[in-house]
């Protein structure tokens, strides 16, 4: 299956294609190392929730800011055992990720 390129600002580390998890997903274009920065979640600040809105806690226990994803990073799907994580808007590999593997994060649905 050919990857679907989203914009001219494509991140060379990733590509988007149909996901076995849900809809489209983000995949590693090459092997990624544990701790390696995968990409930056780009988008304007928004105040309402919606598809591709990422909510980032400004400070621990503080307010949250929503970002409407505009680049390929918006296609990261959820997994209870993810292989990547977000630190603010930066995404890092939690383990070595083989080329062609879907990049997943924990959306925090089960957080209390």
Buried (B, 14 or more C-beta within 10 A) or exposed (E): EEBEEBEEEBBEBBBBBEBEEEEBBBBBBEBBEEEBEBBBBBBEEBEEEEEBBBEBEEEEEEEEBBBBBBBBBBBBBEBEEBBBBBEEBEBBBBEEBEEEBBBBBBBEEEEE
